[in-house]
Amino acid sequence: MWQYVVLMTTRLPSVICHYQISRKESTLTISTHGSRSRLQGRLLKALSIAVASVLGIVLMAGPASAAERKCAGNASYNVCLTIIPLGNRTFRVVLGIDYRIGLQAAQTIINAPGDPYFARIMGDDDVPDLTLFWVPLTGLGASAEAGLSADFERVVPGSWLDEDDLLGNRDEVYGRITFVDPRNNKSRTFETPNIYDEF
């Protein structure tokens, strides 16, 4: 993800110092070759401090946001929303759910025609809350431990998550997954906690 690399080389009498600052590794490497006097040592120390300052500037550059994840649930279900920044104000939005209804019931639902789950991202500022966009189903599974599981994923521009429409205002978004049971046509809604960010 990190793309910033700074290379610096300085020459003192009988001393060659190589500095490498890598945003990817978040490290500062200093190597010297040759002999050095006490004065050269002090100069090298001063240069090291200066390079470390540059390192701090480089590491603070770029997107401040990291991947954010919020989950909710109890003994019968677990639902999560993850928003992953990809750069250039683009985000991968991932929703997941485990609905613990048992293996047999889950497999019966999977075998029925149609999709049992539908997912969307909601904005929490409006009354009622506004649907920002739908997230397509990418995986469906049944197991004894998790029951009926589903995954949803979509890559979207940041403007789709900007439910406030005002630059600098904090956005409040959450995931809503609707389950429709094909056995009786009854539905149930699951919601994640809010993710707060400036998209």
C-alpha positions, -999 to +999 in steps of 0.1 A: +000+000+000+028+024+009+045+039-021+069+065-007+106+057-008+134+082-001+170+075-006+197+099+007+235+096+005+260+119+021+298+119+020+321+129+048+359+125+048+365+088+048+329+082+056+301+072+032+266+071+047+236+056+030+201+064+043+170+046+032+135+055+042+108+031+031+072+039+037+064+003+030+086-011+058+084+020+081+121+017+088+152+039+089+184+022+078+218+039+083+250+022+072+286+036+072+318+025+055+353+036+065+368+051+096+354+082+113+366+108+139+346+121+168+336+152+147+324+130+119+305+109+144+287+140+157+279+151+121+266+116+114+244+118+144+230+152+134+223+139+099+206+108+114+182+131+133+175+151+102+167+120+082+145+107+110+125+139+107+121+133+070+109+098+078+082+112+101+070+135+074+069+107+048+051+084+071+025+110+079+018+116+042-009+098+023-043+085+034-049+086+072-077+061+071-071+024+077-095-005+073-124-002+096-146-031+109-177-032+130-196-063+141-227-071+161-245-102+171-254-128+197-257-165+201-279-168+170-261-146+145-231-125+138-229-097+112-199-075+102-191-045+080-156-038+068-145-008+048-110-009+032-094+021+016-078+013-017-064+048-025-077+076-048-108+078-026-118+043-036-130+017-010-137-020-009-169-026+011-174-061+026-204-074+045-206-108+061-232-128+082-234-161+100-270-170+108-269-200+131-299-220+121-282-253+118-267-272+089-298-289+076-320-258+076-292-238+060-287-263+032-324-265+025-324-227+021-294-228-002-310-255-024-342-233-028-343-211-059-333-174-055-310-157-031-320-156+006-299-125+015-299-090+002-274-064+015-271-026+014-251+002+029-272+028+048-265+064+058-275+072+094-283+109+091-317+109+075-351+099+090-357+073+077-321+063+070-311+065+034-300+036+013-266+046-002-261+015-024-266-022-027-238-047-022-240-079-043-238-114-028-205-130-035-206-162-014-232-184+003-225-214+025-239-238+051-221-254+080-229-269+114-210-242+133-220-210+114-253-220+100-263-200+069-233-178+059-231-151+033-205-126+020-211-094+000-185-072-016-183-041-038-156-015-047-171+020-047-159+056-049-158+075-017-186+098-029-210+068-025-201+066+012-203+104+017-238+104+031-233+139+046-225+156+012-205+183+031-167+184+029-152+179+063-183+165+079-182+130+096-201+104+078-221+076+096-227+044+076-237+009+085-247-023+068-282-038+066-287-074+055-322-087+049-329-124+050-359-139+033-367-174+042-379-193+011-397-219+033-423-194+046-415-161+029-408-144+062-380-119+065-356-107+091-332-077+091-297-076+106-277-044+110-241-037+118-229-008+141-220+025+125-187+032+110-177+069+114-153+085+089-150+113+064-154+097+031 
